[in-house]
């Protein structure tokens, strides 16, 4: 299966970097501090900006302090992050100006996780600090495409979360789902991880041995 494109827009957590343990650690600490169930809170956060999760769980008068606390915990725990299989090989083989990262993390956290995983800093990075609405809003993906000078319809979005997949689809891009969380959410194809994609000429080619039922 070939996927023609002019640019690839990657989510970070769960796609480029394996931050699940870090996310669970930071949000569990935060949940316990605020008297919330840590497992329920950790299950809510994938694909969301921390500000959006905090707004759902904490009274308005406590939200700014609560947001600062969880952002600090996440940066502290970023050293636990590693590269997802296949991510380093894929992004380092892409031409300059042909890819971007669009993440629900704030800028400091996004960069800390990429550094911990040993991945290059993208020329175009769109974070929670750069948008007025987080995923599932398509704002971030549209902004990344514009900064690369391409139409979203000419982009492939690589996403693992339902909110991120919806954002990519609503931006008008072709979406490749990454991992089990992506299944059943409308992606054109779902692969186990980025080992499932290989650049051949101007196309991304799906490696069938890594393909998951969509």
Backbone bond lengths (Angstrom), bond angles and torsions (degrees), N, CA, C in turn:
res aa  C-N    CA-C-N  psi(-1)  N-CA   C-N-CA  omega(-1)  CA-C   N-CA-C  phi
1 X - - - 1.459 - - 1.520 109.04 -
2 X 1.343 116.68 121.38 1.456 121.56 -179.92 1.526 110.09 -101.86
3 X 1.334 115.61 142.01 1.455 121.90 -179.34 1.526 108.97 -123.97
4 X 1.350 118.19 90.89 1.460 119.69 178.22 1.526 110.71 -64.87
5 X 1.320 116.09 150.36 1.465 119.76 -175.99 1.529 109.53 -167.14
6 X 1.323 115.80 164.82 1.463 122.07 168.44 1.528 111.52 -109.51
7 X 1.331 116.65 -21.33 1.468 120.24 179.44 1.515 109.21 -154.48
8 X 1.332 115.34 154.22 1.461 122.16 175.99 1.525 107.96 -118.32
9 X 1.318 116.00 128.97 1.458 122.72 -179.90 1.523 108.28 -112.52
10 X 1.323 116.30 114.92 1.464 121.58 -175.46 1.518 111.14 -101.30
11 X 1.324 116.85 133.06 1.453 119.88 156.75 1.530 106.68 -66.97
12 X 1.317 117.23 161.01 1.461 119.20 -179.68 1.522 111.78 -98.46
13 X 1.330 117.65 -65.64 1.463 121.71 -174.09 1.523 110.52 -68.98
14 X 1.329 115.59 124.40 1.448 121.38 -178.68 1.509 114.57 85.36
15 X 1.325 116.52 -5.02 1.467 121.99 178.96 1.522 109.88 -121.30
16 X 1.334 117.00 -61.64 1.466 121.51 176.39 1.523 111.61 -89.77
17 X 1.324 116.75 -38.87 1.463 120.50 -176.57 1.524 110.29 -123.75
18 X 1.324 115.70 145.67 1.456 122.14 175.41 1.521 107.70 -94.14
19 X 1.321 115.06 97.11 1.463 120.42 -176.56 1.523 112.30 -111.67
20 X 1.329 118.06 9.60 1.463 119.72 -174.23 1.526 112.48 -56.98
21 X 1.338 117.26 -45.45 1.469 119.55 -179.22 1.524 110.89 -65.21
22 X 1.329 116.13 -40.27 1.457 121.15 178.73 1.523 111.49 -64.20
23 X 1.333 115.92 -44.97 1.468 120.71 179.13 1.525 110.37 -61.56
24 X 1.331 116.75 -45.98 1.460 120.13 -178.37 1.523 110.89 -63.42
25 X 1.329 116.59 -40.64 1.457 120.40 179.70 1.523 111.75 -63.09
26 X 1.331 116.46 -49.98 1.463 120.64 -176.40 1.520 111.98 -66.25
27 X 1.324 116.88 -46.38 1.461 119.73 -177.01 1.527 111.53 -73.07
28 X 1.322 118.20 -29.16 1.465 119.81 175.66 1.523 110.44 -66.92
29 X 1.332 116.76 -44.06 1.470 120.00 176.04 1.514 111.02 -57.49
30 X 1.331 114.27 -44.77 1.469 120.57 -178.74 1.527 110.57 -64.40
31 X 1.330 116.98 -45.42 1.461 120.83 -178.18 1.525 111.08 -60.91
32 X 1.327 117.18 -44.13 1.462 120.81 179.77 1.527 110.28 -61.78
33 X 1.328 116.49 -40.55 1.471 120.56 179.61 1.525 110.87 -61.18
34 X 1.349 116.95 -36.08 1.466 120.53 -177.51 1.530 112.85 -98.84
35 X 1.345 116.78 12.77 1.453 120.26 174.49 1.510 114.61 71.47
36 X 1.332 117.01 30.80 1.458 122.37 -178.69 1.527 110.13 -112.11
37 X 1.324 116.29 162.12 1.457 120.44 178.88 1.527 109.62 -74.69
38 X 1.329 119.05 118.23 1.464 120.58 -173.68 1.522 113.80 -64.04
39 X 1.330 117.62 -37.31 1.465 119.29 -179.31 1.526 111.17 -68.77
40 X 1.330 116.81 -41.15 1.463 119.57 178.66 1.525 110.53 -63.88
41 X 1.312 117.14 -41.25 1.461 120.74 -179.74 1.523 110.33 -66.11
42 X 1.327 117.65 -46.34 1.464 120.72 -178.43 1.520 111.82 -61.02
43 X 1.332 117.29 -31.81 1.462 120.65 179.26 1.523 112.58 -72.21
44 X 1.333 117.38 -17.50 1.465 121.07 -175.27 1.518 114.15 -86.92
45 X 1.316 117.42 -18.77 1.463 119.19 -160.52 1.522 114.94 -88.30
46 X 1.328 119.27 -16.57 1.462 120.43 -172.28 1.527 111.38 -64.26
47 X 1.332 115.05 125.42 1.455 120.96 178.01 1.512 114.78 83.62
48 X 1.331 117.85 -2.70 1.456 121.69 -178.86 1.523 111.10 -106.48
49 X 1.339 116.07 149.76 1.463 120.38 167.80 1.526 108.75 -67.10
50 X 1.333 116.03 146.12 1.462 119.03 178.30 1.528 111.00 -59.23
51 X 1.330 117.61 -35.16 1.464 120.95 179.47 1.520 111.24 -61.94
52 X 1.341 116.98 -37.68 1.461 119.97 -179.16 1.520 111.23 -70.89
53 X 1.343 117.35 -37.81 1.467 120.10 177.51 1.518 110.81 -67.51
54 X 1.330 116.59 -46.19 1.468 120.78 179.69 1.523 110.57 -58.63
55 X 1.330 117.26 -40.52 1.466 121.00 -179.08 1.524 112.37 -62.26
56 X 1.335 116.55 -27.57 1.467 120.31 179.21 1.524 112.74 -78.82
57 X 1.339 117.11 -20.42 1.463 120.21 -166.84 1.519 115.65 -116.16
58 X 1.327 117.10 -18.56 1.471 120.36 -170.47 1.534 109.19 -125.32
59 X 1.335 118.31 139.99 1.465 120.03 176.59 1.526 112.00 -56.64
60 X 1.317 115.97 150.80 1.470 121.83 -172.85 1.523 112.83 -54.01
61 X 1.330 116.66 -39.57 1.465 119.34 -176.15 1.535 112.53 -69.90
62 X 1.325 118.50 -16.42 1.462 121.82 179.92 1.529 113.14 -103.10
63 X 1.323 117.50 -4.84 1.459 119.66 -167.82 1.522 114.02 -66.60
64 X 1.313 119.12 -39.51 1.461 119.52 -177.93 1.525 111.42 -65.05
65 X 1.321 116.74 -43.85 1.460 120.32 177.79 1.530 110.50 -65.72
66 X 1.335 116.59 -42.21 1.464 120.46 -179.54 1.527 111.14 -64.00
67 X 1.319 116.89 -38.65 1.463 120.69 178.86 1.523 110.87 -66.37
68 X 1.307 117.52 -44.42 1.469 121.10 178.02 1.525 110.77 -60.13
69 X 1.344 116.30 -38.45 1.462 120.58 -178.88 1.520 111.39 -65.45
70 X 1.326 117.60 -48.70 1.463 118.90 -176.94 1.523 111.34 -70.96
71 X 1.329 117.89 -34.21 1.464 119.31 175.86 1.526 110.69 -62.26
72 X 1.339 116.99 -39.20 1.466 120.62 177.97 1.527 110.77 -66.37
73 X 1.329 117.02 -44.13 1.465 120.54 178.76 1.535 110.61 -59.26
74 X 1.339 117.23 -41.98 1.464 119.77 -176.57 1.527 111.76 -67.23
75 X 1.324 117.04 -40.30 1.470 119.43 177.27 1.523 110.04 -65.30
76 X 1.347 117.07 -40.59 1.466 120.29 178.39 1.528 111.54 -60.69
77 X 1.327 116.63 -35.57 1.463 120.80 -176.56 1.526 113.39 -90.53
78 X 1.336 117.57 2.59 1.467 120.55 -175.26 1.527 112.51 -65.12
79 X 1.330 118.25 -22.91 1.459 120.30 -179.53 1.524 112.60 -64.67
80 X 1.335 117.56 -15.70 1.464 120.88 177.53 1.535 112.08 -75.98
81 X 1.324 117.09 -12.28 1.465 121.64 -170.63 1.532 111.03 -76.69
82 X 1.332 115.40 140.35 1.462 122.03 175.60 1.528 109.31 -127.09
83 X 1.320 115.56 166.96 1.466 120.16 177.81 1.523 109.78 -74.05
84 X 1.318 116.49 139.74 1.463 121.09 172.09 1.522 109.04 -70.24
85 X 1.343 117.41 148.18 1.468 119.63 179.53 1.534 111.93 -55.15
86 X 1.319 115.63 130.90 1.451 121.60 176.47 1.512 115.38 86.41
87 X 1.343 117.79 -11.46 1.464 118.66 -173.86 1.527 112.16 -70.19
88 X 1.324 117.11 -44.81 1.468 119.42 -178.34 1.527 110.97 -63.72
89 X 1.322 116.39 -42.45 1.463 120.00 -178.50 1.523 111.31 -63.95
90 X 1.336 116.92 -39.42 1.458 119.34 -177.82 1.521 111.99 -72.13
91 X 1.339 117.88 -51.33 1.467 118.25 -173.42 1.520 112.19 -69.39
92 X 1.323 118.31 -32.80 1.460 118.98 -179.78 1.525 111.91 -73.54
93 X 1.339 117.06 -14.87 1.457 120.43 177.06 1.512 114.28 -94.08
94 X 1.339 117.31 -1.32 1.463 120.59 -177.68 1.522 110.96 -86.63
95 X 1.342 117.91 143.03 1.469 120.46 177.63 1.526 111.30 -63.63
96 X 1.319 116.32 148.88 1.469 121.21 175.98 1.524 109.53 -57.42
97 X 1.329 115.22 140.49 1.451 120.36 177.30 1.508 114.94 78.97
98 X 1.348 117.00 9.21 1.465 119.46 -176.94 1.525 112.49 -112.68
99 X 1.347 117.38 4.61 1.457 118.84 -178.91 1.517 111.20 -149.27
100 X 1.323 114.58 158.54 1.458 121.45 -179.65 1.517 108.69 -148.10
101 X 1.326 115.71 164.64 1.459 122.27 173.49 1.520 108.41 -117.59
102 X 1.327 115.81 131.85 1.466 122.67 178.54 1.520 106.80 -125.55
103 X 1.313 116.89 111.48 1.456 121.03 -170.93 1.519 111.65 -130.74
104 X 1.328 115.58 151.42 1.460 121.39 175.44 1.521 112.32 -81.70
105 X 1.336 117.52 -5.68 1.464 121.23 177.02 1.527 110.16 -76.14
106 X 1.335 116.63 154.16 1.462 120.16 170.98 1.524 108.37 -70.29
107 X 1.321 116.27 164.18 1.460 120.52 -172.01 1.525 112.49 -59.65
108 X 1.326 117.29 -47.12 1.466 120.07 -178.09 1.517 111.27 -59.19
109 X 1.324 117.01 -40.94 1.463 120.94 -179.54 1.528 111.07 -70.86
110 X 1.325 117.00 -43.02 1.467 120.26 179.56 1.520 110.82 -58.24
111 X 1.322 116.63 -45.48 1.467 120.10 -179.50 1.521 111.83 -68.74
112 X 1.325 117.26 -37.77 1.469 120.44 178.23 1.523 110.74 -62.30
113 X 1.318 116.99 -40.69 1.469 120.01 -179.68 1.523 111.64 -70.87
114 X 1.321 117.98 -40.78 1.462 119.98 177.48 1.528 110.69 -62.72
115 X 1.333 117.19 -41.63 1.473 120.62 177.83 1.515 110.90 -62.56
116 X 1.339 116.90 -46.18 1.462 120.50 -178.61 1.528 111.10 -60.82
117 X 1.335 116.61 -33.53 1.460 121.33 -179.43 1.523 112.94 -83.66
118 X 1.327 117.18 -5.97 1.456 120.70 -179.83 1.520 113.55 72.80
119 X 1.337 116.92 29.29 1.454 121.37 -179.53 1.525 110.75 -102.21
120 X 1.329 117.55 150.30 1.462 119.82 -178.56 1.526 111.64 -70.06
121 X 1.325 115.40 150.71 1.468 120.47 174.21 1.528 108.34 -73.90
122 X 1.332 117.65 126.42 1.464 118.76 -179.23 1.521 111.79 -71.49
123 X 1.331 116.71 151.00 1.459 120.29 174.60 1.517 110.77 -63.13
124 X 1.325 116.42 -35.51 1.466 121.20 178.07 1.524 108.16 -117.40
125 X 1.316 115.71 119.02 1.465 122.81 179.49 1.523 107.47 -130.93
126 X 1.327 116.21 118.58 1.460 122.01 177.49 1.523 107.14 -112.49
127 X 1.330 116.28 120.14 1.461 121.63 -175.20 1.529 110.55 -119.70
128 X 1.316 114.98 -178.14 1.465 120.95 177.44 1.521 111.78 -59.48
129 X 1.334 116.66 -25.62 1.468 120.28 179.91 1.524 112.62 -73.70
130 X 1.332 117.08 -14.47 1.464 120.74 -171.47 1.522 113.82 -102.95
131 X 1.323 118.18 -3.20 1.463 120.64 -175.20 1.524 110.50 -125.30
132 X 1.324 115.05 156.07 1.466 120.13 176.11 1.523 111.17 -91.02
133 X 1.332 116.52 -21.27 1.466 121.38 178.45 1.520 108.85 -136.23
134 X 1.343 116.06 129.30 1.459 120.57 179.76 1.509 112.23 -82.35
135 X 1.330 115.93 174.47 1.457 121.07 175.48 1.535 109.40 -55.97
136 X 1.331 119.44 137.54 1.464 129.42 19.31 1.521 116.21 -85.23
137 X 1.319 118.81 8.47 1.461 119.09 172.94 1.528 109.61 -61.42
138 X 1.330 118.73 140.57 1.467 121.44 178.20 1.525 113.56 -81.10
139 X 1.335 117.85 3.48 1.466 120.99 -173.30 1.524 112.73 -54.18
140 X 1.320 118.04 -45.91 1.455 120.93 -176.56 1.517 112.45 -63.32
141 X 1.320 116.66 -43.49 1.464 119.45 -179.39 1.518 111.84 -69.78
142 X 1.311 117.29 -36.78 1.464 119.61 175.67 1.530 110.73 -64.71
143 X 1.320 116.12 -39.63 1.468 119.79 179.45 1.526 110.96 -64.85
144 X 1.323 117.29 -42.50 1.469 120.47 -179.77 1.524 110.88 -63.80
145 X 1.331 117.19 -43.85 1.460 120.61 178.52 1.529 110.43 -60.77
146 X 1.320 116.91 -42.80 1.459 120.38 179.86 1.527 111.33 -62.91
147 X 1.323 117.00 -40.75 1.464 120.29 -179.91 1.523 112.00 -68.32
148 X 1.334 116.75 -26.13 1.466 120.36 174.97 1.530 112.23 -85.98
149 X 1.332 116.45 -9.39 1.453 120.60 178.90 1.509 114.58 77.77
150 X 1.346 116.64 29.67 1.461 121.04 -179.42 1.523 109.48 -128.20
151 X 1.318 115.51 160.23 1.451 121.50 175.10 1.524 108.64 -79.53
152 X 1.346 118.38 139.92 1.471 119.03 177.00 1.527 113.63 -54.92
153 X 1.323 116.89 -29.88 1.465 120.33 179.45 1.518 112.09 -65.69
154 X 1.343 117.65 -18.14 1.455 122.26 178.09 1.526 112.19 -98.04
155 X 1.341 116.28 13.74 1.461 121.30 -177.31 1.528 111.26 -111.57
156 X 1.320 114.31 149.92 1.460 121.80 166.81 1.527 107.52 -105.36
157 X 1.307 116.38 129.61 1.460 122.61 175.64 1.521 108.35 -104.84
158 X 1.328 117.06 129.25 1.468 122.77 176.51 1.522 107.99 -106.50
159 X 1.325 117.10 116.08 1.459 122.62 -172.35 1.523 111.78 -140.35
160 X 1.340 115.30 151.63 1.464 119.87 178.16 1.512 113.81 -113.90
161 X 1.327 119.17 -19.64 1.456 120.95 -173.42 1.525 111.44 -104.33
162 X 1.337 117.47 151.10 1.462 119.58 175.87 1.526 113.09 -55.85
163 X 1.339 117.47 -41.29 1.467 120.09 179.75 1.523 110.98 -63.93
164 X 1.332 116.73 -40.76 1.459 120.28 -179.95 1.516 112.12 -68.85
165 X 1.328 117.02 -39.39 1.464 120.30 177.77 1.516 109.98 -62.14
166 X 1.335 117.61 -44.10 1.457 120.56 177.80 1.523 110.76 -60.95
167 X 1.326 117.27 -40.70 1.464 120.59 178.36 1.519 111.42 -60.53
168 X 1.338 116.69 -45.09 1.451 120.37 179.35 1.510 112.76 -64.30
169 X 1.335 116.64 -43.62 1.458 120.56 179.21 1.523 111.15 -63.79
170 X 1.326 117.00 -43.61 1.464 119.97 -178.89 1.522 112.44 -70.18
171 X 1.339 116.55 -21.90 1.467 119.88 173.53 1.525 111.31 -74.03
172 X 1.331 116.77 -17.74 1.459 120.83 -179.96 1.508 114.24 98.91
173 X 1.345 117.19 10.05 1.462 121.68 -177.58 1.530 111.00 -89.49
174 X 1.334 115.10 165.14 1.463 121.67 167.35 1.524 107.37 -83.68
175 X 1.329 117.33 129.63 1.465 120.70 -174.62 1.521 110.45 -109.64
176 X 1.329 115.53 128.56 1.457 123.28 170.15 1.524 107.60 -103.42
177 X 1.322 116.47 120.96 1.454 120.72 177.91 1.513 111.04 -82.16
178 X 1.336 115.38 142.41 1.458 121.44 -178.54 1.525 109.06 -118.93
179 X 1.340 117.04 115.40 1.457 121.33 172.72 1.517 114.27 84.55
180 X 1.326 114.29 178.10 1.464 121.60 -173.12 1.523 113.08 -63.15
181 X 1.344 118.37 -34.82 1.459 120.16 -178.93 1.518 112.21 -62.31
182 X 1.339 116.43 -22.96 1.459 120.53 -174.90 1.522 113.28 -82.29
183 X 1.309 117.60 -15.11 1.464 120.15 -172.68 1.523 111.48 -67.75
184 X 1.344 115.14 139.95 1.452 120.88 175.22 1.506 115.21 77.10
185 X 1.335 117.90 21.09 1.462 120.70 -176.17 1.528 113.63 -123.00
186 X 1.333 117.25 14.29 1.454 119.64 170.64 1.510 116.76 97.17
187 X 1.335 117.95 5.33 1.469 119.93 177.30 1.525 109.92 -66.62
188 X 1.334 115.94 149.66 1.462 120.67 -179.98 1.522 111.33 -63.87
189 X 1.333 116.47 -33.89 1.452 123.00 178.18 1.520 106.84 -155.78
190 X 1.334 117.33 150.62 1.468 122.27 178.42 1.515 108.12 -123.02
191 X 1.335 115.74 130.52 1.456 121.17 177.41 1.526 109.45 -121.85
192 X 1.312 115.36 159.70 1.468 121.08 -177.26 1.522 111.47 -61.82
193 X 1.319 117.14 -44.38 1.455 123.77 178.96 1.527 106.73 -165.31
194 X 1.323 117.61 -172.59 1.464 119.70 -173.32 1.526 113.59 -72.58
195 X 1.321 118.60 -5.06 1.464 119.47 168.29 1.522 110.57 -64.15
196 X 1.317 116.72 -18.21 1.448 121.79 -179.40 1.514 114.54 -79.34
197 X 1.341 117.36 -1.19 1.462 121.37 179.48 1.521 109.36 -125.27
198 X 1.338 115.92 134.77 1.465 120.76 178.15 1.515 108.88 -134.87
199 X 1.327 115.96 136.05 1.459 121.15 179.86 1.525 109.27 -82.98
200 X 1.331 115.80 121.78 1.464 121.92 178.35 1.523 107.20 -129.94
201 X 1.334 116.71 108.24 1.445 119.68 -175.12 1.514 110.20 61.23
202 X 1.321 117.80 -124.58 1.459 121.00 179.27 1.504 113.26 -97.39
203 X 1.318 117.59 8.07 1.463 120.38 -175.92 1.521 111.35 -115.98
204 X 1.337 114.58 151.81 1.451 120.07 163.13 1.520 107.21 -90.25
205 X 1.312 115.99 132.32 1.454 120.86 179.32 1.521 108.50 -111.74
206 X 1.332 115.84 128.97 1.459 121.30 178.73 1.525 109.25 -79.48
207 X 1.317 115.98 126.29 1.455 122.15 177.32 1.530 108.32 -85.46
208 X 1.315 116.79 112.61 1.452 121.33 -169.74 1.533 113.55 -60.87
209 X 1.329 116.63 -28.49 1.473 118.04 -178.15 1.528 112.58 -67.90
210 X 1.341 116.71 -17.13 1.466 120.38 179.09 1.525 112.28 -105.05
211 X 1.329 116.92 2.75 1.452 120.29 -176.88 1.524 110.61 -76.11
212 X 1.345 116.16 137.84 1.464 122.34 176.92 1.522 109.13 -109.33
213 X 1.335 117.62 153.32 1.463 119.26 172.11 1.527 109.38 -58.47
214 X 1.316 116.61 131.33 1.466 120.25 -174.14 1.499 114.10 -78.07
